[in-house]
C-alpha cells in the first residue's frame, strides 16, 4: 500500500471514529447521568400514559409519524434543564439532536410515548394527557375515543391557539380523527 493510500485510510478512519467517540463521550458524561431522572419521570406517569388506549396510539401515529422522538428530546431537555449550558441557538439545536439520537438508542418506543404523554403541556398550567383529558374531552384518558384522542393531540400541539378557539379546535381535531379512522 502506498503512503498516499495509508493517509487516505487514516483520514477516513478519523472521519468516522472521531464523531463516534464524541457521541459515546456525550452519552457517557452528559446523557447517562440524567437517566435516573428520566426513569423517575416514566415511573411517575399514570397507567394510561404508560399504556395508552388504542385510539390514542393510532392518533399519535398519524399525527406525529416518526417525529415523536424529536418532541420527547425537547421535553426532556426542558424538564431536566439539561440544555442550560448550551448557550446559543446552534448549541440548543445540537443538544436537541444529540438527545433525540440518544433517546432513540436508550429508550423504547413505549417509554418515549409515555414521556410524551406525561410531559406535554396541555394549557391551563397542566402537563400530561391524563390530567388534561377530563377537562378537555370530559372522560378519563383510558376511555377516549378516536375523536376525543384527536382533540387531545390537537390541543397538545398548540394549547393557547386551540383552547382559545373551539371552532378551530373542532376543525383540526376532526381532520385528524378522519385521517386516524381512514389511515393505515
C-alpha positions in Angstrom: 0.0 0.0 0.0 1.4 3.4 -0.9 1.9 6.2 1.5 -1.0 8.1 -0.1 -3.3 5.2 0.4 -2.3 4.9 4.0 -3.0 8.6 4.7 -6.4 8.4 3.0 -7.2 5.3 5.1 -6.2 7.1 8.3 -8.2 10.2 7.3 -11.3 8.1 6.7 -10.9 6.2 9.9 -10.5 9.5 11.8 -13.5 10.9 10.0 -15.6 8.0 11.2 -14.1 7.4 14.6 -13.9 10.9 16.0 -17.7 11.6 15.8 -18.4 8.1 17.2 -16.1 8.8 20.1 -17.6 12.2 20.7 -21.1 10.7 20.7 -20.0 8.0 23.1 -18.4 10.6 25.4 -21.6 12.7 25.3 -23.7 9.7 26.1 -21.5 8.6 29.0 -20.8 12.0 30.6 -24.0 14.0 29.7 -27.0 11.8 28.8 -26.4 8.9 31.2 -26.2 11.0 34.4 -29.8 12.1 33.6 -31.0 8.5 33.1 -32.2 8.0 36.7 -34.3 11.2 36.4 -35.7 10.0 33.1 -36.7 6.7 34.7 -38.4 8.6 37.5 -40.4 10.6 35.0 -41.5 7.4 33.4 -42.4 5.8 36.7 -44.4 9.0 37.7 -46.6 8.8 34.6 -50.1 7.5 35.0 -51.1 4.0 33.9 -53.0 5.4 30.9 -49.9 7.3 29.9 -47.8 4.2 30.2 -50.2 2.0 28.3 -52.3 4.5 26.2 -55.6 3.3 24.8 -55.5 2.1 21.1 -57.4 5.2 19.8 -54.8 7.5 21.2 -51.9 5.4 19.9 -53.5 5.4 16.5 -54.0 9.2 16.5 -50.4 9.8 17.7 -49.0 7.6 14.9 -51.0 9.5 12.3 -50.3 12.9 13.8 -46.6 12.6 14.6 -45.4 9.7 12.4 -41.7 9.5 13.2 -41.4 12.9 14.8 -42.5 11.9 18.3 -38.9 11.3 19.4 -37.9 14.9 18.5 -40.7 16.2 20.8 -39.6 13.9 23.6 -36.0 15.0 23.3 -37.1 18.7 23.6 -39.4 17.9 26.5 -36.7 16.1 28.4 -34.2 18.9 27.8 -36.7 21.4 29.2 -38.0 19.2 32.1 -34.5 18.2 33.2 -33.0 21.7 32.5 -30.3 19.7 30.6 -29.7 22.3 27.9 -29.0 25.3 30.1 -25.3 25.3 29.3 -25.7 25.1 25.5 -25.9 28.9 25.3 -26.6 29.7 21.7 -29.4 28.6 19.3 -26.9 26.4 17.5 -25.9 24.9 20.8 -29.6 24.2 21.6 -30.2 22.5 18.3 -27.0 20.4 18.5 -28.0 19.4 22.0 -31.5 18.6 20.8 -30.1 16.4 18.0 -27.9 14.5 20.5 -30.8 13.9 22.9 -33.0 12.8 20.0 -30.4 10.3 18.9 -29.6 9.0 22.4 -33.3 8.8 23.4 -33.9 6.6 20.4 -30.9 4.4 21.4 -31.7 4.1 25.1 -35.5 4.4 25.4 -38.1 2.1 23.9 -40.9 3.5 21.8 -43.3 2.8 24.7 -41.0 4.8 27.0 -40.8 7.7 24.6 -44.6 7.7 24.2 -45.0 7.6 27.9 -42.7 10.6 28.3 -44.5 12.5 25.5 -47.9 11.9 27.1 -46.9 12.7 30.6 -44.7 15.8 29.8 -46.8 17.5 27.2 -48.1 21.0 28.1 -51.9 21.0 27.6 -52.7 24.5 28.6 -54.2 25.9 31.8 -50.9 25.1 33.7 -51.5 21.4 33.1 -48.9 18.9 32.0 -49.9 15.4 30.8 -52.7 14.0 28.8 -54.1 12.2 31.9 -54.6 15.4 33.8 -56.0 17.3 30.9 -58.3 14.7 29.4 -61.3 15.1 31.8 -61.3 18.9 31.4 -60.8 18.9 27.6 -62.9 15.9 26.4 -64.8 15.0 29.5 -63.6 11.5 30.0 -60.5 9.8 31.6 -57.6 9.2 29.2 -58.2 5.4 29.4 -61.7 5.8 27.9 -61.0 8.2 25.0 -62.4 7.5 21.5 -60.6 8.4 18.3 -62.4 11.8 18.1 -61.5 12.6 21.7 -57.9 11.4 21.2 -57.7 13.7 18.2 -58.9 16.6 20.2 -56.3 16.0 22.9 -53.5 15.6 20.4 -54.5 18.7 18.6 -54.6 20.7 21.9 -51.2 19.3 22.8 -49.7 20.8 19.6 -50.8 24.4 20.5 -52.8 24.8 23.7 -53.1 28.6 23.5 -54.3 28.6 19.9 -56.8 25.7 20.2 -58.2 26.3 23.7 -59.0 29.9 22.8 -60.8 29.0 19.6 -63.0 25.9 20.0 -64.2 26.1 16.4 -60.6 25.9 15.1 -60.0 23.0 17.6 -63.1 21.1 16.3 -62.0 21.6 12.7 -58.4 20.5 13.2 -59.3 17.6 15.5 -62.0 16.5 13.0 -59.5 16.3 10.2 -57.0 14.4 12.4 -59.8 12.0 13.6 -60.8 11.4 10.0 -57.2 10.5 9.0 -56.9 8.2 12.0 -60.1 6.4 11.1 -59.2 6.0 7.5 -55.4 5.8 7.8 -53.0 2.9 7.7 
